[in-house]
Amino acid sequence: MATGSRDSSRSRSVRRPLPEVSVLRVGHRPGRDPRLTTHVALAARAFGARRMYLHPRDDELAGRIAAVSHRWGGDFAVVPVDDWNSLVRSFPGAVVHLTMYGLPLERSLPRLARHSQLLLVVGGAKVPPELYRRARFNVAVGHQPHSEVAAVAVTLERLLGLPRPARRGDAPQRIVPSARGKRVIGGRARP
Amino acid sequence: MATGSRDSSRSRSVRRPLPEVSVLRVGHRPGRDPRLTTHVALAARAFGARRMYLHPRDDELAGRIAAVSHRWGGDFAVVPVDDWNSLVRSFPGAVVHLTMYGLPLERSLPRLARHSQLLLVVGGAKVPPELYRRARFNVAVGHQPHSEVAAVAVTLERLLGLPRPARRGDAPQRIVPSARGKRVIGGRARP
């Protein structure tokens, strides 16, 4: 195991506070199967991002994610963005474009952690080329083709640590971790 | 940053050798949009799994992943499985079912790392209930709904570390990590 001796809770409290992370998903194609963008949003939420900006907007998808937050807690939301370029320019923190062509995540982490606000940008099949110039950092989560879902999840996990089992805010239901089967308190065992 | 002091290369060499990890994806629906299963396969490959077993079989998808391995190196393959139950029963190592209802990954890692072979199982929308009994471990990558792509990627990253930029085997092309733009040696800049 590569990570046995890491004590994330301690290193967190000794060091700086964790950054607030948002995700921007560009190149979404409404009308095509929305599962991939849904998975990006769910991974962003589960691994501790505050919100996901979505271009172009998709109100149905945003509604489904809002229903998940309502059931499972927290105030993560999908925020529609009509002009992603302007969001990237005006973002009050560091813009981090996740791309297999960028610098290794491992090497970039210390520099990312200096910022109190981060915007992780993931594209679809075709990323607008100006993103490479507009981003403060171009960061690769490995240099092999994989998935924007994986890139968002692993980057968040390395920045914020694995999510804890605790109930989120005022969630009507929560899971009781189990070696076998499904245990849910206060709701139905339905994700 | 939660992970600043981790030195994965050192802890690896002092400890036991890394496990060989395979992925089993059940509940794939051929004919529907295959992107989600494609992303599971690409994430499995990029983060160091040796192969992905797929039930039910999907030869078109397996062919697309084989083309990726041909271009980017390594011998990762998608292996069709007609009877997943029998694969799970006969697997010569520990079967790890990734589910939001399981025990926390953080807590499970030391026990997983004792095995030299691991099979990570991820389901689709409906997971066969017997999987919870058949698996040696039911492990949660967070207890919030997210994505089988994210679960596979984060578990592999925690088991094996982040993938290195090195060229894979006899790959005809590789990426040169860059702060800006795309640099590829020996091929076209097309993932």
Chai-1 contact restraints between the chains, C-beta under 6 A:
chainA,res_idxA,chainB,res_idxB,connection_type,confidence,min_distance_angstrom,max_distance_angstrom,comment,restraint_id
A,M1,B,L109,contact,1.0,0.0,6.0,A-B,restraint_1
A,M1,B,A113,contact,1.0,0.0,6.0,A-B,restraint_2
A,A2,B,S8,contact,1.0,0.0,6.0,A-B,restraint_3
A,A2,B,R12,contact,1.0,0.0,6.0,A-B,restraint_4
A,A2,B,G161,contact,1.0,0.0,6.0,A-B,restraint_5
A,T3,B,R158,contact,1.0,0.0,6.0,A-B,restraint_6
A,S5,B,S11,contact,1.0,0.0,6.0,A-B,restraint_7
A,R6,B,R6,contact,1.0,0.0,6.0,A-B,restraint_8
A,S8,B,A2,contact,1.0,0.0,6.0,A-B,restraint_9
A,S11,B,S5,contact,1.0,0.0,6.0,A-B,restraint_10
A,R12,B,A2,contact,1.0,0.0,6.0,A-B,restraint_11
A,D33,B,D33,contact,1.0,0.0,6.0,A-B,restraint_12
A,R35,B,L36,contact,1.0,0.0,6.0,A-B,restraint_13
A,L36,B,R35,contact,1.0,0.0,6.0,A-B,restraint_14
A,H39,B,S147,contact,1.0,0.0,6.0,A-B,restraint_15
A,H39,B,V149,contact,1.0,0.0,6.0,A-B,restraint_16
A,L42,B,P145,contact,1.0,0.0,6.0,A-B,restraint_17
A,L42,B,H146,contact,1.0,0.0,6.0,A-B,restraint_18
A,L42,B,S147,contact,1.0,0.0,6.0,A-B,restraint_19
A,A43,B,H146,contact,1.0,0.0,6.0,A-B,restraint_20
A,A43,B,S147,contact,1.0,0.0,6.0,A-B,restraint_21
A,A43,B,A150,contact,1.0,0.0,6.0,A-B,restraint_22
A,A46,B,G142,contact,1.0,0.0,6.0,A-B,restraint_23
A,A46,B,Q144,contact,1.0,0.0,6.0,A-B,restraint_24
A,A46,B,H146,contact,1.0,0.0,6.0,A-B,restraint_25
A,W72,B,Q144,contact,1.0,0.0,6.0,A-B,restraint_26
A,Y101,B,I175,contact,1.0,0.0,6.0,A-B,restraint_27
A,Y101,B,S178,contact,1.0,0.0,6.0,A-B,restraint_28
A,Y101,B,K182,contact,1.0,0.0,6.0,A-B,restraint_29
A,L103,B,P177,contact,1.0,0.0,6.0,A-B,restraint_30
A,L103,B,A179,contact,1.0,0.0,6.0,A-B,restraint_31
A,P104,B,P165,contact,1.0,0.0,6.0,A-B,restraint_32
A,P104,B,P177,contact,1.0,0.0,6.0,A-B,restraint_33
A,E106,B,L162,contact,1.0,0.0,6.0,A-B,restraint_34
A,L109,B,M1,contact,1.0,0.0,6.0,A-B,restraint_35
A,A113,B,M1,contact,1.0,0.0,6.0,A-B,restraint_36
A,Y132,B,R180,contact,1.0,0.0,6.0,A-B,restraint_37
A,Y132,B,G181,contact,1.0,0.0,6.0,A-B,restraint_38
A,G142,B,A46,contact,1.0,0.0,6.0,A-B,restraint_39
A,G142,B,P163,contact,1.0,0.0,6.0,A-B,restraint_40
A,H143,B,P165,contact,1.0,0.0,6.0,A-B,restraint_41
A,H143,B,I175,contact,1.0,0.0,6.0,A-B,restraint_42
A,Q144,B,A46,contact,1.0,0.0,6.0,A-B,restraint_43
A,Q144,B,W72,contact,1.0,0.0,6.0,A-B,restraint_44
A,P145,B,L42,contact,1.0,0.0,6.0,A-B,restraint_45
A,P145,B,P191,contact,1.0,0.0,6.0,A-B,restraint_46
A,H146,B,L42,contact,1.0,0.0,6.0,A-B,restraint_47
A,H146,B,A43,contact,1.0,0.0,6.0,A-B,restraint_48
A,H146,B,A46,contact,1.0,0.0,6.0,A-B,restraint_49
A,S147,B,H39,contact,1.0,0.0,6.0,A-B,restraint_50
A,S147,B,L42,contact,1.0,0.0,6.0,A-B,restraint_51
A,S147,B,A43,contact,1.0,0.0,6.0,A-B,restraint_52
A,S147,B,V149,contact,1.0,0.0,6.0,A-B,restraint_53
A,V149,B,H39,contact,1.0,0.0,6.0,A-B,restraint_54
A,V149,B,S147,contact,1.0,0.0,6.0,A-B,restraint_55
A,V149,B,V149,contact,1.0,0.0,6.0,A-B,restraint_56
A,V149,B,A150,contact,1.0,0.0,6.0,A-B,restraint_57
A,A150,B,A43,contact,1.0,0.0,6.0,A-B,restraint_58
A,A150,B,V149,contact,1.0,0.0,6.0,A-B,restraint_59
A,A150,B,A153,contact,1.0,0.0,6.0,A-B,restraint_60
A,A153,B,A150,contact,1.0,0.0,6.0,A-B,restraint_61
A,A153,B,A153,contact,1.0,0.0,6.0,A-B,restraint_62
A,A153,B,V154,contact,1.0,0.0,6.0,A-B,restraint_63
A,V154,B,A153,contact,1.0,0.0,6.0,A-B,restraint_64
A,V154,B,V154,contact,1.0,0.0,6.0,A-B,restraint_65
A,V154,B,E157,contact,1.0,0.0,6.0,A-B,restraint_66
A,E157,B,V154,contact,1.0,0.0,6.0,A-B,restraint_67
A,R158,B,T3,contact,1.0,0.0,6.0,A-B,restraint_68
A,G161,B,A2,contact,1.0,0.0,6.0,A-B,restraint_69
A,L162,B,E106,contact,1.0,0.0,6.0,A-B,restraint_70
A,P163,B,G142,contact,1.0,0.0,6.0,A-B,restraint_71
A,P165,B,P104,contact,1.0,0.0,6.0,A-B,restraint_72
A,P165,B,H143,contact,1.0,0.0,6.0,A-B,restraint_73
A,I175,B,Y101,contact,1.0,0.0,6.0,A-B,restraint_74
A,I175,B,H143,contact,1.0,0.0,6.0,A-B,restraint_75
A,P177,B,L103,contact,1.0,0.0,6.0,A-B,restraint_76
A,P177,B,P104,contact,1.0,0.0,6.0,A-B,restraint_77
A,S178,B,Y101,contact,1.0,0.0,6.0,A-B,restraint_78
A,A179,B,L103,contact,1.0,0.0,6.0,A-B,restraint_79
A,R180,B,Y132,contact,1.0,0.0,6.0,A-B,restraint_80
A,G181,B,Y132,contact,1.0,0.0,6.0,A-B,restraint_81
A,K182,B,Y101,contact,1.0,0.0,6.0,A-B,restraint_82
A,P191,B,P145,contact,1.0,0.0,6.0,A-B,restraint_83
